[in-house]
Amino acid sequence: MPDLGFGLYIHWPFCQAKCPYCDFNSHVWAKIDQDSWTSAYLKELDRVAEETSDRVLRSVFFGGGTPSLMDGRTVDRILDRVQRNWRFENDVEITLEANPTSVEASRFSAYRSAGVNRVSLGLQALDDTDLRRLGRLHTAREGLDALNIARSVFDRVSFDLIYARQDQDIEMWSAELARALDFQPMHLSLYQLTIEPGTAFGDRFARGGLRGLPDEDLGADLWDVTQGMTERAGLPAYEVSNHARPRQESRHNLIYWMGGDYAGIGPGAHGRLTLDGQRWSTEAQKSPQAWLSAVDQASAETRVALSESEMCQERFLMGLRLVEGIEITPRETDIFSNNINYLKEIGLIEKVNDRLRLTPAGRPLLNAVLSRLFADQPPDNSLSKSSS
């Protein structure tokens, strides 16, 4: 199997406020003892390194939550331990997610000194009314100020926007996206608003709230506008929701989408590790306090061995998100032949040589394509479990 890269994901679970659309493992705590948390991260890094220290690290990603609430010293101590435990690729990518409300030039300078070389900024909208609707604590002006600070400190900056928001039409989104593109970003993450069960928006929607969300036709038109404008601006999509200039793709996320190995550190963090020829799914305790206690006692992580069938499905689930698609083996072609042929006939996927990929018409319908692709597949009972 080719080396698809090795990454490290570090989850900081704390936020200043919980956004109503967010289904990530994030928590609002009044006080955080950063020294205690740093010690726990260092202990987990050492544990994972005992099994993977021979790997060369391609990327580190601080996600959350709001990692830009971390002290510069916390990030510095973590990255110092990471560098002690693993060899880095020459162009290792070290990303930290940030929210505009926690952006300070001094803190960003400390992150850069610690080794962070890429920032992903959660602007989410450039309209004050919609920022309030999304539960964000910053204004559009504050968001753009934070972007300018980030660009003055880091060579590589990405930012996120959410579209298909309440009462948003094509003209409004086109103007907002044009404003974003005027900044000539290297990387953009553009997400259609999805209403997830278990979130505040999910509860509100179930009660008949959140009026003004786009219908299916308007959602499709907003998608088309997004693809056209970013393509013309030199930021074509390389993944369903991510756009980049050449060689500015997120190397860390490419590890996920291409099926590489990554270790997950922190409350609720997931990972995929191949050890002695067996691929494992890992998941950490979600509760911050439970995770902290478990790290002190032994390990906060549960592992599940993945079967061949599960690895195949994961590869399709992740790899088909990429514009280039995935390589498909003759055996897989045979197993999925009926569903592949159907999806080809209706113009949602295409097979070019040994690669299977979504067509432009299929990309906005990824979930429906995957549902059809895996329909009528026999259950796999070879899953074995163990914990550590």
C-alpha positions as CSV (number, residue, x, y, z in Angstrom):
1,M,0.0,0.0,0.0
2,P,1.5,3.4,-0.9
3,D,2.3,5.8,1.9
4,L,-0.5,8.3,1.8
5,G,1.0,10.5,4.6
6,F,0.8,10.6,8.3
7,G,-0.9,13.4,10.2
8,L,-1.7,14.5,13.7
9,Y,-5.0,16.0,14.7
10,I,-5.1,17.9,18.1
11,H,-8.6,18.8,19.3
12,W,-9.1,21.8,21.6
13,P,-12.7,21.4,22.8
14,F,-13.3,24.9,24.2
15,C,-15.3,27.8,22.7
16,Q,-16.5,31.2,23.9
17,A,-20.0,30.2,22.9
18,K,-21.7,27.3,21.2
19,C,-22.8,28.1,17.6
20,P,-26.4,26.9,17.0
21,Y,-25.4,25.0,13.7
22,C,-22.3,23.3,15.2
23,D,-22.4,19.5,15.9
24,F,-18.6,19.3,16.7
25,N,-17.4,18.3,20.2
26,S,-17.1,21.8,21.7
27,H,-17.8,23.1,25.1
28,V,-18.1,26.4,26.9
29,W,-16.0,26.5,30.1
30,A,-15.6,29.6,32.3
31,K,-12.1,28.7,33.3
32,I,-9.4,26.5,31.7
33,D,-6.2,25.4,33.5
34,Q,-4.0,25.4,30.4
35,D,-1.0,23.9,32.3
36,S,-3.1,20.8,33.3
37,W,-4.4,20.5,29.7
38,T,-1.0,20.9,28.2
39,S,0.4,18.1,30.5
40,A,-2.4,15.8,29.3
41,Y,-1.7,16.5,25.6
42,L,2.0,15.9,26.1
43,K,1.2,12.5,27.8
44,E,-1.0,11.4,25.0
45,L,1.5,12.5,22.4
46,D,4.1,10.4,24.1
47,R,1.7,7.4,24.1
48,V,0.9,7.6,20.4
49,A,4.6,8.2,19.6
50,E,5.5,4.8,21.2
51,E,3.7,3.1,18.3
52,T,4.3,5.5,15.5
53,S,7.6,7.2,16.0
54,D,9.0,5.7,12.8
55,R,6.5,7.6,10.8
56,V,7.3,10.9,9.1
57,L,4.9,13.6,10.0
58,R,3.3,15.5,7.0
59,S,0.9,17.7,8.9
60,V,-0.4,18.8,12.3
61,F,-3.8,20.3,12.7
62,F,-5.2,22.1,15.8
63,G,-9.0,21.9,15.5
64,G,-11.9,22.5,17.8
65,G,-13.6,24.1,19.4
66,T,-11.6,27.3,19.2
67,P,-7.8,26.5,19.2
68,S,-7.1,30.3,19.0
69,L,-8.1,30.4,22.7
70,M,-5.0,28.4,23.4
71,D,-2.1,30.3,25.0
72,G,0.9,30.7,22.8
73,R,3.0,28.8,25.4
74,T,0.5,25.9,25.2
75,V,0.9,25.6,21.4
76,D,4.7,26.0,21.8
77,R,5.0,23.2,24.3
78,I,2.8,20.9,22.3
79,L,4.7,21.5,19.1
80,D,8.0,21.1,20.8
81,R,6.9,17.7,22.0
82,V,5.6,16.8,18.6
83,Q,9.0,17.6,17.1
84,R,10.8,15.5,19.7
85,N,8.6,12.5,19.0
86,W,8.5,12.5,15.1
87,R,10.5,13.5,12.1
88,F,8.9,16.2,10.0
89,E,8.6,16.3,6.3
90,N,10.6,19.2,4.8
91,D,7.4,21.1,4.0
92,V,5.4,20.0,7.1
93,E,2.0,21.9,7.3
94,I,1.0,23.0,10.8
95,T,-2.5,24.5,10.8
96,L,-4.4,26.2,13.6
97,E,-8.1,27.1,13.4
98,A,-9.1,30.5,14.6
99,N,-12.2,32.5,15.3
100,P,-12.1,36.3,14.7
101,T,-13.1,37.1,18.3
102,S,-10.0,35.4,19.6
103,V,-7.5,36.8,17.0
104,E,-4.8,39.1,18.4
105,A,-1.7,40.0,16.5
106,S,0.5,39.2,19.6
107,R,-1.1,35.7,20.0
108,F,-0.7,35.0,16.3
109,S,2.9,36.0,16.4
110,A,3.4,33.6,19.3
111,Y,1.8,30.8,17.3
112,R,4.1,31.5,14.4
113,S,7.1,31.4,16.7
114,A,5.9,28.1,18.0
115,G,5.8,26.6,14.5
116,V,2.3,27.2,13.2
117,N,2.6,28.0,9.5
118,R,-1.0,28.0,8.3
119,V,-4.2,29.5,9.8
120,S,-7.8,28.6,9.0
121,L,-10.1,31.4,10.0
122,G,-13.9,30.9,10.6
123,L,-15.4,34.1,9.2
124,Q,-18.6,32.2,8.2
125,A,-20.4,35.3,6.8
126,L,-19.7,38.9,5.8
127,D,-23.1,40.2,6.8
128,D,-23.8,41.3,10.4
129,T,-27.4,40.2,10.4
130,D,-26.5,36.7,9.3
131,L,-23.6,36.5,11.7
132,R,-26.0,37.2,14.5
133,R,-28.4,34.5,13.2
134,L,-25.5,32.1,13.1
135,G,-24.7,32.8,16.7
136,R,-21.3,34.3,15.9
137,L,-19.8,36.8,18.4
138,H,-17.9,38.9,15.8
139,T,-19.1,41.5,13.2
140,A,-18.2,41.4,9.6
141,R,-15.7,44.3,10.1
142,E,-14.1,42.4,13.0
143,G,-13.9,39.3,10.8
144,L,-12.1,41.1,8.0
145,D,-9.8,42.8,10.5
146,A,-8.9,39.4,11.8
147,L,-8.2,38.2,8.3
148,N,-5.8,41.1,7.7
149,I,-4.0,40.3,10.9
150,A,-3.7,36.6,9.9
151,R,-2.4,37.5,6.5
152,S,0.2,39.9,8.0
153,V,1.6,37.1,10.2
154,F,1.2,33.9,8.1
155,D,2.1,33.1,4.5
156,R,-0.8,30.6,4.2
157,V,-4.3,31.6,5.3
158,S,-7.6,30.0,4.6
159,F,-11.0,31.1,5.6
160,D,-14.5,29.6,5.8
161,L,-17.9,30.9,4.7
162,I,-21.3,29.4,5.0
163,Y,-23.9,30.0,2.3
164,A,-27.5,28.9,1.6
165,R,-28.5,30.9,4.7
166,Q,-31.9,32.2,5.7
167,D,-33.4,34.6,3.1
168,Q,-30.2,34.5,1.0
169,D,-30.8,34.7,-2.7
170,I,-28.4,34.3,-5.6
171,E,-27.6,38.0,-5.9
172,M,-26.8,38.4,-2.2
173,W,-24.5,35.4,-2.2
174,S,-22.8,36.4,-5.4
175,A,-22.0,39.8,-4.0
176,E,-20.7,38.3,-0.7
177,L,-18.5,35.7,-2.5
178,A,-17.2,38.4,-4.8
179,R,-16.2,40.4,-1.8
180,A,-14.4,37.4,-0.4
181,L,-12.6,36.7,-3.7
182,D,-11.4,40.3,-3.8
183,F,-9.0,39.3,-1.0
184,Q,-7.4,36.9,-3.4
185,P,-7.4,34.0,-1.0
186,M,-5.1,31.0,-1.4
187,H,-7.7,28.6,0.0
188,L,-11.5,28.9,0.7
189,S,-13.8,26.5,2.5
190,L,-17.4,27.2,1.3
191,Y,-20.1,25.1,3.1
192,Q,-23.8,25.0,2.4
193,L,-25.7,25.4,5.7
194,T,-26.9,22.0,6.9
195,I,-29.3,21.5,9.8
196,E,-27.8,18.8,12.0
197,P,-29.9,16.8,14.5
198,G,-28.9,17.5,18.1
199,T,-27.9,21.1,17.4
200,A,-29.8,24.3,18.4
201,F,-30.7,24.8,14.8
202,G,-31.9,21.2,14.5
203,D,-34.2,21.7,17.5
204,R,-35.5,25.0,16.1
205,F,-36.1,23.5,12.7
206,A,-38.0,20.6,14.1
207,R,-40.3,23.1,15.8
208,G,-41.0,24.8,12.5
209,G,-38.5,27.6,13.0
210,L,-35.6,28.7,10.7
211,R,-37.9,30.1,8.0
212,G,-36.4,31.3,4.8
213,L,-34.0,28.5,4.2
214,P,-33.5,27.8,0.4
215,D,-35.4,25.1,-1.3
216,E,-33.6,22.4,-3.3
217,D,-33.7,24.3,-6.6
218,L,-32.3,27.5,-5.0
219,G,-29.6,25.4,-3.2
220,A,-28.6,23.9,-6.5
221,D,-28.4,27.4,-8.1
222,L,-26.3,28.7,-5.2
223,W,-23.9,25.7,-5.7
224,D,-23.6,26.4,-9.4
225,V,-22.8,30.1,-8.8
226,T,-20.2,29.1,-6.2
227,Q,-18.4,26.7,-8.5
228,G,-18.4,29.2,-11.4
229,M,-17.2,32.2,-9.5
230,T,-14.4,30.3,-7.7
231,E,-13.3,28.6,-11.0
232,R,-13.0,32.0,-12.7
233,A,-11.1,33.4,-9.8
234,G,-8.5,30.7,-10.0
235,L,-9.7,28.7,-7.0
236,P,-11.3,25.6,-8.5
237,A,-12.8,23.0,-6.2
238,Y,-10.5,20.2,-5.3
239,E,-13.0,18.7,-2.9
240,V,-16.8,19.1,-2.4
241,S,-16.5,22.2,-0.2
242,N,-12.9,23.3,-0.6
243,H,-11.3,25.5,-3.2
244,A,-7.6,26.3,-3.6
245,R,-5.0,27.8,-5.9
246,P,-2.5,25.2,-7.2
247,R,-0.4,23.6,-4.5
248,Q,-2.4,25.5,-1.7
249,E,-4.7,22.5,-0.9
250,S,-5.0,21.5,2.8
251,R,-2.3,18.8,3.1
252,H,-3.8,17.6,6.3
253,N,-7.3,17.2,5.0
254,L,-5.9,15.4,1.9
255,I,-4.6,12.7,4.3
256,Y,-8.2,12.1,5.4
257,W,-9.7,12.1,1.9
258,M,-6.9,10.0,0.4
259,G,-7.1,7.4,3.2
260,G,-3.8,8.1,5.0
261,D,-3.0,7.5,8.6
262,Y,-3.6,10.1,11.3
263,A,-3.6,10.1,15.1
264,G,-6.3,12.0,17.0
265,I,-5.4,13.7,20.3
266,G,-7.9,15.4,22.6
267,P,-11.5,15.0,23.7
268,G,-13.7,13.3,21.0
269,A,-10.8,13.2,18.5
270,H,-10.9,10.4,15.9
271,G,-8.0,8.7,14.2
272,R,-7.0,6.1,11.7
273,L,-3.8,4.1,12.3
274,T,-2.3,1.2,10.5
275,L,-0.3,-0.9,13.0
276,D,1.3,-4.3,12.1
277,G,-0.8,-4.5,9.0
278,Q,-4.1,-3.9,10.7
279,R,-6.0,-0.6,10.2
280,W,-7.7,0.7,13.4
281,S,-10.4,3.3,14.0
282,T,-9.6,5.3,17.2
283,E,-11.9,7.6,19.2
284,A,-11.2,9.5,22.3
285,Q,-13.6,10.2,25.2
286,K,-15.8,13.1,24.2
287,S,-16.3,14.7,27.7
288,P,-13.4,17.0,28.4
289,Q,-13.4,16.1,32.1
290,A,-13.7,12.4,31.4
291,W,-10.8,12.6,28.8
292,L,-8.6,14.5,31.3
293,S,-9.2,11.9,34.0
294,A,-8.7,9.0,31.6
295,V,-5.4,10.3,30.4
296,D,-4.1,10.4,34.0
297,Q,-5.2,6.8,34.6
298,A,-4.2,5.1,31.3
299,S,-5.6,6.0,27.9
300,A,-8.6,8.0,26.9
301,E,-8.9,6.1,23.6
302,T,-11.0,3.3,22.3
303,R,-9.9,1.3,19.2
304,V,-11.8,-0.8,16.7
305,A,-10.2,-3.0,14.1
306,L,-11.6,-2.2,10.6
307,S,-12.6,-5.0,8.3
308,E,-11.8,-5.1,4.6
309,S,-15.3,-4.1,3.7
310,E,-15.3,-1.2,6.1
311,M,-12.0,0.1,4.8
312,C,-13.4,-0.1,1.3
313,Q,-16.5,1.8,2.2
314,E,-14.4,4.5,4.0
315,R,-12.2,4.8,1.0
316,F,-15.2,5.5,-1.2
317,L,-16.8,7.8,1.4
318,M,-13.8,10.0,1.7
319,G,-12.1,9.6,-1.7
320,L,-15.2,10.5,-3.8
321,R,-15.2,13.9,-2.1
322,L,-12.1,14.7,-4.1
323,V,-12.6,16.0,-7.7
324,E,-10.0,13.5,-8.9
325,G,-11.9,10.6,-7.3
326,I,-10.3,7.3,-6.3
327,E,-8.6,4.4,-7.9
328,I,-10.9,1.4,-8.1
329,T,-9.8,-2.2,-8.2
330,P,-11.2,-4.8,-10.5
331,R,-12.7,-6.6,-7.5
332,E,-14.4,-3.4,-6.3
333,T,-15.6,-2.7,-9.9
334,D,-17.2,-6.2,-9.8
335,I,-18.8,-5.8,-6.4
336,F,-20.3,-2.4,-7.1
337,S,-20.9,-3.0,-10.9
338,N,-24.7,-2.7,-10.9
339,N,-24.8,0.5,-8.9
340,I,-21.8,2.0,-10.7
341,N,-23.5,1.4,-14.0
342,Y,-26.8,2.9,-12.9
343,L,-25.0,6.0,-11.5
344,K,-23.1,6.3,-14.8
345,E,-26.3,6.1,-16.9
346,I,-27.9,9.0,-15.0
347,G,-24.7,11.1,-15.3
348,L,-23.6,11.3,-11.7
349,I,-20.3,9.4,-11.8
350,E,-17.8,8.5,-14.4
351,K,-15.0,5.9,-14.7
352,V,-11.9,7.0,-16.5
353,N,-9.3,4.2,-16.8
354,D,-9.0,2.9,-13.2
355,R,-10.4,6.0,-11.5
356,L,-14.0,6.5,-10.3
357,R,-15.1,10.1,-9.8
358,L,-18.2,12.3,-9.5
359,T,-19.3,14.3,-12.5
360,P,-19.9,18.0,-12.1
361,A,-23.6,17.1,-11.8
362,G,-22.9,14.4,-9.2
363,R,-20.7,16.5,-6.9
364,P,-23.5,18.4,-5.2
365,L,-25.3,15.1,-4.8
366,L,-22.5,13.3,-3.0
367,N,-24.6,11.8,-0.2
368,A,-27.3,10.5,-2.6
369,V,-24.6,9.0,-4.8
370,L,-22.9,7.2,-1.9
371,S,-26.3,6.0,-0.6
372,R,-27.0,4.4,-4.0
373,L,-23.5,3.1,-4.4
374,F,-23.7,1.1,-1.1
375,A,-27.3,0.0,-1.5
376,D,-27.9,-3.7,-1.4
377,Q,-24.4,-4.5,-0.2
378,P,-24.2,-7.6,2.0
379,P,-23.5,-7.0,5.7
380,D,-20.0,-7.6,6.9
381,N,-19.7,-9.6,10.1
382,S,-15.9,-9.8,10.3
383,L,-15.5,-6.8,12.6
384,S,-13.5,-7.5,15.7
385,K,-13.1,-5.1,18.6
386,S,-10.6,-4.4,21.3
387,S,-9.9,-1.5,23.6
388,S,-6.8,0.1,25.0
